[in-house]
């Protein structure tokens, strides 16, 4: 599988994920959203929730993998688009299999 993942990624405490169910519209971006980049999406997750920002790193990694599953299975977001967006979060890239595009140690 060949596709470009974001070269920039940030800590889970500063990245929000926004998506629209049943589409390929999903994106990661800075939180707080001071530019309105997330306004065109129906759903949000990640750093926009205090509970997520307060998670220990290991718990946050599990949350991000679960968020991917939620986007793809529950909300029927395109899996490649969801993966690319979540690769904007450092801890997601650390949590996935090293053979997956975007994975880091």
Secondary structure, DSSP 8 states (H G I E B T S, - for coil): ------S--B-GGGEEEEE-SSSS-EEEEESS-SS-TTTT-SEEEETTSHHHHTS-HHHHHHHHHHHHHIIIIIS---HHHHHHHHTTBHHHHHHS-TTSTT---
